[in-house]
């Protein structure tokens, strides 16, 4: 049996970057799916993953994983990072504006790159449809729905969002009622399509 998150975290506290790399490999895909479902942008989701794990490394001496898993805490950091995403998006847009235009003589993208871009666009389209489905919900209700649709249980969702489990349940109840009124279907226990992650790492 491999090392637990708690075991690896003790090594991280001692400055073992390899142990932190194992934690990244273990949880990065789940964090990415969660971020993508919240922001709908592939680029922003990858940036949020980087911010989340950077914050984890910075706070490694002050953090103790709960229930032997670091994931709820990581998702909580991702939630806060997403709330500040607009500021980072503006900086990114300014950076892109300073880049020189690409030379048309360089030709067309390679086929495999084009397929990768198409996969990303398909994933973003699917996530945007999900966000459109929950557009009639309050921010708190949408947060709960997105957590559950990413396969995160109610207790973990409560830790992720910094609220009580009872609050998660009441928000979910209201969300179900609103979605039913809009003739939408909610299946919170079914995670997002894993091909989203496959497209990310291909």
Helices and strands as residue ranges (DSSP letters): H 5-13, H 17-39, H 42-58, H 71-83, H 85-98, G 104-106, H 111-133, H 139-149, H 154-161, H 165-181, H 195-201
